[in-house]
Amino acid sequence: MPISTAPFDRDFELAVINYTGTHALAFPCRRILGSWINAETKKRLDVRPTHWREWQGSPLKRLRLLRFRWIIQCCQFGLFLHQQTQDRKSLSFVLFGSQLLAKMFDVKTSDCLVHRYALQ
């Protein structure tokens, strides 16, 4: 959205143009009267942003969320296939997904309820 429309009471992801081209800043920014600040450090920024959007979290957090959603879909697909076919091979999706979830959250695979279901 045009930079002039940015409200003052929220965190944003800002796009700026410099000698390398247009890119998004990797931290949340907040508009103050006549300038912008880093929303985490509260330090004033020397930027001239071109446009903005709501802050969605860090790129790493967004990547982790996308990976989590993909794993959940993998488990759901395996459970759906199993319900439709009653074939134990379809549960390999569930086992794979539960192993990834366990690794992601640093827990034992046997503690995942989805994993226990697949092994029944």
C-alpha positions as CSV (number, residue, x, y, z in Angstrom):
1,M,0.0,0.0,0.0
2,P,1.2,3.6,-0.5
3,I,3.4,4.7,2.3
4,S,1.2,7.8,3.0
5,T,-1.6,5.5,4.1
6,A,0.3,3.7,6.9
7,P,-1.4,4.0,10.3
8,F,0.6,5.0,13.4
9,D,-0.4,2.2,15.8
10,R,0.8,-1.0,14.2
11,D,3.9,-2.9,13.1
12,F,4.7,-3.1,9.4
13,E,7.0,-4.7,6.9
14,L,8.5,-1.9,4.9
15,A,9.8,-1.9,1.3
16,V,12.7,0.4,0.5
17,I,14.6,1.1,-2.6
18,N,18.4,1.4,-2.5
19,Y,21.3,0.9,-4.9
20,T,20.6,-2.9,-5.1
21,G,16.9,-2.5,-5.9
22,T,13.6,-2.8,-3.9
23,H,13.6,-5.1,-0.9
24,A,11.7,-5.6,2.4
25,L,13.3,-4.8,5.7
26,A,13.7,-7.9,7.9
27,F,12.3,-6.4,11.1
28,P,9.0,-4.8,12.1
29,C,8.8,-1.1,11.7
30,R,6.5,1.4,13.3
31,R,5.5,4.8,11.9
32,I,6.1,7.8,14.2
33,L,5.5,11.5,13.4
34,G,7.8,12.4,10.5
35,S,9.8,9.2,10.6
36,W,10.0,5.4,11.2
37,I,11.4,3.3,14.0
38,N,12.5,-0.3,14.4
39,A,9.5,-1.7,16.4
40,E,11.8,-4.0,18.4
41,T,14.7,-1.7,19.3
42,K,12.7,1.6,19.2
43,K,15.6,3.2,17.3
44,R,14.9,5.8,14.6
45,L,15.4,4.5,11.0
46,D,17.0,6.5,8.2
47,V,14.8,5.1,5.4
48,R,12.5,6.3,2.8
49,P,10.0,3.4,2.3
50,T,7.9,3.1,-0.8
51,H,5.2,0.9,0.5
52,W,4.1,-1.2,3.4
53,R,2.1,-4.2,4.6
54,E,1.1,-5.7,7.9
55,W,4.0,-7.4,9.7
56,Q,3.7,-11.2,9.4
57,G,6.6,-12.1,11.5
58,S,10.2,-12.8,10.6
59,P,10.9,-14.8,7.4
60,L,12.3,-17.6,9.5
61,K,9.1,-17.8,11.5
62,R,7.0,-17.7,8.3
63,L,9.1,-20.5,6.8
64,R,8.6,-22.6,9.9
65,L,4.9,-22.0,9.8
66,L,4.7,-23.0,6.2
67,R,6.7,-26.2,6.9
68,F,4.4,-27.0,9.9
69,R,1.3,-26.6,7.7
70,W,2.8,-28.8,5.0
71,I,3.6,-31.5,7.6
72,I,0.0,-31.4,8.9
73,Q,-1.4,-31.7,5.4
74,C,0.9,-34.7,4.9
75,C,-0.5,-36.3,8.0
76,Q,-4.1,-35.5,7.0
77,F,-3.6,-36.9,3.5
78,G,-2.3,-40.1,5.0
79,L,-5.2,-40.4,7.4
80,F,-7.7,-39.7,4.5
81,L,-6.1,-42.4,2.3
82,H,-6.2,-44.8,5.2
83,Q,-9.9,-44.2,5.8
84,Q,-10.7,-44.6,2.1
85,T,-8.5,-47.7,1.4
86,Q,-7.8,-49.3,4.8
87,D,-4.3,-49.9,3.3
88,R,-1.6,-49.7,5.9
89,K,0.8,-48.3,3.3
90,S,-1.1,-45.0,3.3
91,L,-0.1,-44.6,6.9
92,S,3.5,-44.0,5.8
93,F,2.5,-40.4,5.2
94,V,1.3,-40.2,8.8
95,L,4.5,-41.8,10.2
96,F,6.7,-39.5,8.1
97,G,4.7,-36.4,9.2
98,S,4.8,-37.4,12.8
99,Q,8.6,-37.9,12.7
100,L,9.0,-34.4,11.2
101,L,6.7,-32.9,13.8
102,A,8.6,-34.6,16.6
103,K,11.9,-33.3,15.2
104,M,10.5,-29.8,14.8
105,F,9.3,-29.6,18.4
106,D,12.2,-31.6,19.8
107,V,10.1,-34.4,21.3
108,K,10.2,-38.1,21.1
109,T,8.3,-39.5,18.0
110,S,6.5,-41.9,20.3
111,D,5.0,-38.9,22.1
112,C,3.1,-37.8,19.0
113,L,-0.5,-39.0,19.1
114,V,-0.6,-39.1,15.3
115,H,2.3,-41.5,15.3
116,R,0.7,-43.8,17.9
117,Y,-2.5,-43.9,15.8
118,A,-0.5,-44.9,12.7
119,L,1.1,-47.8,14.6
120,Q,-2.1,-49.2,15.9
